Amino acid sequence: MVGIGGCGMSGLARLLRSGGAHVRGSDSSLTALTERLSAEGIMVEHDGPESTLPADRDLLIMSAAVKRDHRLVLEAQVRGLPIMTYAEALGLAMSGRTGVAIAGTHGKSTATAMLGCVLIDAGLDPSVIVGATCAQLGRGSLGGEAQEPVGSRIGAQVVPLGTFASKPGLLIGEACEFNRSFHNLYPTLASISSIEADHLDIYGSIDAIIEAFAVFARRVPPASQGGKLLIAHDGAYRSVVTAGLECAVETIGFNPAADWCVSYDAASRRTTLRHEDLRLEWIGHMPGEHNAMNAATAAALAMLLGAERARVEHSLSAFRGLDRRMQLLGDGVLPGGGVVRVYDDYGHHPTEIDATLRALRQAESPEARGGRLICVFQPHQHSRTRFLLGEFATSFGQADVVIVPDIYFVRDSQAEQQLVSSQDLVEKLREKGVEASLINQFDAIVEHLRTFTRDGDLVVVMGAGPVWQVGHQFMKSLGKAQA
């Protein structure tokens, strides 16, 4: 497995090994996740210039981050070995299990982790693969003190109870639309939370994105075989996506006409979910309407799988979040005195940015203590920044100050890199009346925050790239606030 250290790939490695496969892999970075794999008996090597494929391999699986011209991939081609992408291999694993696939432009990791924890607490013993790490995923929200954050869990080979009792074990995973990866999956149950313009370097238009979700929905089996799709009542083009489906379809949303109707009180963080004569209620730790909807989606899917209502409510009430999703890093004492609170978040799409900033403003109210909401945002990919520049410019309305480093260069071409810059975003933000500045280097941002922030400020570091380092380095540079 090339790129075995990612959340998804490491989870897949553990899943394959649990099924009896002899697994080994390599990665360019050795991390806590690769150390965990090694401790479990999966050999992990550093992917260096001298790396070669072992002679006894039957299959090569490559991470989505690995390019086709990677030397190990090329070596596998020369040797005539079968080559699979992560998505293809996950789909193959899901085809032998009772699969639940979580799709949508936003919220996949959060909803997947929530559902995994709920099903653990409800005794359904699922296997779970999440694209982020979660301290409660090992043994559920109600399983006692949080353990080391993990991105996967291996459960029972057979569903022990519920709607699919005695069927092949549950496998819960994200259904990512990038590069149409989710077309490789075989879910029995699926959800679609939202459909918006993203990955336009792949799709080119919103119409192509909608069609891709429609193709994914058609992968859910007919209702006679237990197939069911839970789709957002609004914001998911459901009339187009669900046209002609043979599976059962139910809707979820804040709209009273939805089959699963959600209501949320921001002040108390109380979420209520109603379906026919059923009513669930819980108070969540993660603020914001978007997280209430993530939790409601997890609750609805758990109920469809046969979980007990009370266990669902208690589990969601105890779920504390996952890494890089509105993650509170802590309170730090500034060099000149005063306390600043720091969050870290993965948001990299305009809708996610607006929802997160709005939720933090409601939950923390920094202005009430004389502080500001300061956002350090690293754009992710030049193509996304260029395609959605106007949307990005309007998504920071809840922030008082925005600091933008260089765009994270991932898979775009050199030509694309020349078409847009972080300075373009800064200028657009200033046109909207937002106090914005360009600071290219992370260490310079940390030093700026040390002198610029004041007592009562709230700092959130956002982006899908390595910008998380800013938040951690900033906290490390500060004194520790008294509890």
N, C-alpha and C positions, 0 to 999 in steps of 0.2 A: 504494500500500500504506500504510494508515493504521496507525501503530505499527510502522514498519519496523525500529526499532532493537532489538527483542527478539531473543534468540538464535534462536528458531524462525523468526520473520518475516524476519530478515536472511539466514538460511540459505536460506529459500524464495526470497527475492529473487534470490540468486546462482544458485540452481538454475533458476529461470525464465529468467533472462538467458542462462544457458548454452544453453538450448533455443531461443534466438532472440527472446525476448520483449523489448519495450522497457519497461523497468521504472523507475519513480521512486516516491518515497514521502516520508512526513513522520513526525515523531515529536516528542513534547513535550520529550524530552531528547536532545541530541546527544552521543554517546559515542564511545569507541574503535571500537565496532562500526559506527556510522554513518560515521565517518571512513574506515574500511576500505571500506565500500560506495562512498563518494564516490571514493576512490582507484582503484576498479575501474571507474569510469564510470557508477555508478548514482546519479542525482541524489537527494539527500536534503535536505529543507527542514525548518526548524523549524515545528512545528505550533502556530502562534500564532493570535490572533483574526482576523487578516487572511488566513489561508490559504484558498485556493480550489482546486477541482479544475481541472487543465489541460483545455483544450478537446478535446485529441486522445486522451482515455482511452477504452478499451473495457470495462474491468472495474475494480472496486474490491475490494480484499482487506483485511479488517479484522482486527486482532489480537484475541485473546480478551480482552485488557484494555480494548478500545475498546467503548464502549456504543453501542447502536442510535440514541441521540439525539445522537450526535456530529454536529457541523454538516457535516462532509464526507460522512458517511454519508447525512444528510438531503438534502444537495445531490445526491448520486448518485441517490437515489430520485426527486427532482424531475426530474432529467434522464433518468430511465429506464435508467440504467446497471445492468448485473448486479452484484450484491453477493455476495461469498463470505466466509465466515469463514476463518481460517487453516487450520483442520482440513479444511474442504471443499476448499480449494486444494491442500493437501498430499495429500489423497486422490486428487485429479485427477492430480497429478504422479506419484503412486505407481502409478496404474493403467497408465501407459505404461512402467513399469520393473519390475524384479524386486524387489519390496518385501520388507523384513524389518522387522516391527513389534514393538517391545519393550514389553510391557504388565505391569501389576502395581501394587499400591498403593505399593510401595517399590522403589527401586533402578533406576528406568528410565534416568535420565541416566548413571549410572555404568556400567551394563551396555552402554548404547548407545555411549558413548565407548570403552569397552574393546573392543567388537566392531569398531567402526570402525578403531581402531588395529591390531588383529590382522589384519583383512582387507587393510589397506594393506600391512602387513609381509609378508603372504602373497601379494601380487601380484594380488589380486582387484580393486583399484582402485575402491572403492565411493564413492558419494556418501553423505554422512552429515549429518544434522541433529540436534543435541543441544540440550537445554534448559539448557545450561550451557556455559561456556568451558573449553577444555582446551588446554594448551600443546603437546601431542604430536599433536593431531588433524590438523594440516596434513600431516605426512609420516610418521606412525606412531611407535610406541614405539622402534623401532630406527633411526629416521631421523636420528640425530645429536642435537645439542644442541636443547633445546626452543626453540620460536619464540614469537612473540606468541600468547597464548591466543585461540582461535577457537571458535565454536560450530557450524561447518559446514565441509564439504569437498565439492568438486565432482569427481566421478570420471569414469570412462569411460562412453560411451554404450552400449557392448556389454561384457558380462562376458567378460574375456579368458581365463579358465580355470576349472577346477573343475566342480562339479555342474551349473551352469547356463551353461556356456561357450557363447558365441554368442547367448545370450538378451539382452534389453534390460538395460542396466546396473543394478547393484545400487543400491538406495536404502534406507539404514538410518535408521530414525526411531523416536522414542518414540510410543507409543500411549496417550495420556492419557485417563483415564476421566472427567475433569471434564466435566460437561454432555454426557456421552456422545459426546465428540469422536471417540473411536476408532471409532465406527460409520461414519465417513466414509472409512476407510482400506481399501486393497486389497492386503493382504500375501500373498505366496506362502509365506513362513515367518513364524511368529509365536511369541512366548513369553509366558507368564503366570507371574510369579514369586511372586505372593501376592495374596490378596483379603481386605481387611479393611474395617471400617466407616470411611468417610471421605466427605467431600462430602455429608454427610447433609442439608444445606440443599437439595441438588439431588435426592437419591434418597429420603430419608425413612426407609429401612430397609436392613438388610444383604441382605435377600432381593432388593430391587430392584437392588442393586449386583451381586449374583451373576448375576442375569438379564442385566444389561448386559454383563458379561464373556462370558456364554454367547452373546449376540448377536454380540459381537466375534469370538469363536471361529468362529462360523458363516460369517464373511467370508473365512476361509481356504479356498482352492479344494480340490476333491477330490484325493485322493492320486494319481489317474490323471493330474492336471495338475501334479504336483510339490508339492502343498500339504501342509504339515506344521506341527503345533502342538507346541511343547515347553512342558510345564506342570509346575509344582511337584508333586511326589508328595504332599506334605502342605501344608496351609495355603492351598489355592486352590480348594477345593470342586470338585475335578476330576470327581467322578462326575456332578455336575449340569452343570458347564460343558461336558464332553465328550460328553454323551449325544446320540446320533444324528449325530455329526459324520461327514462324508464324507472329511475330510482324515486323513492319518496322524497318530497321537498318540504321543508319547514323553514319559516323565516324568523329572524330575531332582530330586535332593534328597539329604539325609544318610541317608535311609532305605535300607538295603541292598537293598530290593525295587525301588528306582527303576531305570529303564532306564539313566540316567546317574547313577551313585552318587558322591557327593562326600564327601571326608573332609578335615579341616582341623586342623592343629596350631598352636595359638595361640602357643606359645613360639617356634617357628621361622618362623611364617607360611607354612608349606608346605601347599599344596593339592594333592590328588590327585583325579583324575576317571577313573572306569572305566566303560566301555561295551562289553559283550561281550568281545572279546579285546583291545580298545584300552585303553591306559593313558596318561594325561597327568599331568605333575607340574610344578609351578612354585612359586617363592617370591615372594609378592607384597609390594609396598611398603605397601599400604593394609591396616591391621589389622582384625580382626573377622570373625566367621563370616558376617555379612551380606555383606561385601565378597568373601569367598571364594566365596559363592554367586553374586554378580554376575559374578565372573570365570569361574566354572564355566559359567554360562549363556552367556556370550560364547564360551567355548571350544567348547561343544557346538554352538552355532549355526554357528560357524566351520567345524567339522568337517563338519556337514551341508551346508555350502556348498562343501566340497571343499578346504579349506585344508590345507596340510601340517602334520602333527602337530608337528614340531620348531619350525616357525615360530610356531605358536600358543603353545607353551610359552615360547619366548624372548621373544615379544612381551609376554605377560602378566607375565613376570618383570621386564621393563623398564618397564612402565606405572607412572607415578608419581602418577597421580591427576588430578583436575580441580578447578576452582575451587569453593570452598564445599562440598566433600564431604570432611570430615575434613582440611581443608587446613591444613597447618602454616604459620602466619605467621612464626614465628621465636621466638628467645629475646631477652628484653629485660632490661636492668639497672635495677632499681628505684631510686628517688631515695635511699633510705636504705641501698642496697647489697643484694646478693642478686639472683638471676636467676629470672625467671618465664617459662614457656613458654606460647605462645598459639596456639590453634587456632580455625578458623572452619568452621561447618558449617550446612548448609541444613535440617537435620532439623526438622520441624514437626508430626509425628504421634507419639503416645506410643510406638509400636513403634520408630520411628526413633531417638527420644531414648534409649530404654533400650539399643538396640543400639550406638549411638555411644558413650555414656558407659561401657558395659561394655567395649567395645573399647579405649577410651582408658585405662581403669583397668588392663586387662591389659597393654597395650603400654607405658605410661609409668610405672606404679607410683609416682605422686607421693609416696605415704606412705613409700616406702623412702628418700626423701631429705628426709623431714620436712615434705613439702608436702601441700597439699589439692587436690582436684578441685573447681574453682569453675565453675559454669555460669551464664552470662547467657543467659536464654531469653526471647525475645519471642513470645508467642502470636500465631498467624496466623489472623485472622478470629474474630469473636465467636461465630458459630454453631458453628464447630469446637470452640472452647473450651468452650462450653456443653454441646454434645452429648457430648463426651469428657472432661469435667472429672474424673470419677472415674479414668479411665485415665491422664490426665496426672498426677494426684496420686501414682500408684504408679510412674511411669516414671523418676523422678529418684533412685531408691534408691542408685545408684552415686556420686552427687554428695555432696560434703561441705557445699557452700554453693550456694544458688540465688538469683540476682538476677533479678527480673522487672520489665521496663518495661511501659508501656501496651500493650494489645492492638493489633496492626496492623489498622487498619480498611480493608478492601478493597472488598468488594461487598455486604456485609450491609446491611440496612435500618437506619434510625435506631432503629426499635422494637427490633430485635435487639440493637443496641448497648447498650440500657438493661438487658438481661436478665442480663448477666454482665460481670465486670471482672477485671483482673489481681489485685486484692486477693482475689477469691474463690479464685483458684488459690493464692496465697500462704497463705491460711488453710488450705486443704486440705493443702498440703505440710507446714505446721507440725503439723497433726493426725497426719501420718504420721511425725513426728519429724525432718523435714528442716529445717535452718537456712535459712530463706527470708526475703527482704525485698523490698519494693516500692520501686523507684526509677524514677520515671516518665521522666525525661529522659536522653538518651544522654550528654550532656556531664557530667551529675551522676554517671552510672555510671562513666565514665572516671576522674573525679576520685576517686570512692570506691575504685576498683581500685588507684589509685596509692598510697593510704594503707593499704588493707586487705590487699593481697597481701603475701606474704613469700617469702623464698628457698625454692625448691623447689616452689612452687605451679604448678599447671597450670590455665589458664583456657581454657574453650571457649565461644565465642559462637555461639548457635544460633537458627535461625528463618528463615522464608522471606521476611521483610520486610527493611527497611533496617537491621536490627540489626547487619549486617556492619560498619557504620561504627564501632561500638564497638570491635571488635577492632583495626581498622586505626588508629583514633585513639589507642587505648591503646598500641599498639606505637610509634606515632610519638612519643608523649610520653615514652618510655623511652630509656635509653641503649642503645647497641648492644653486645650481648654478644660476647666474643671467640670466634672459631670454634674 
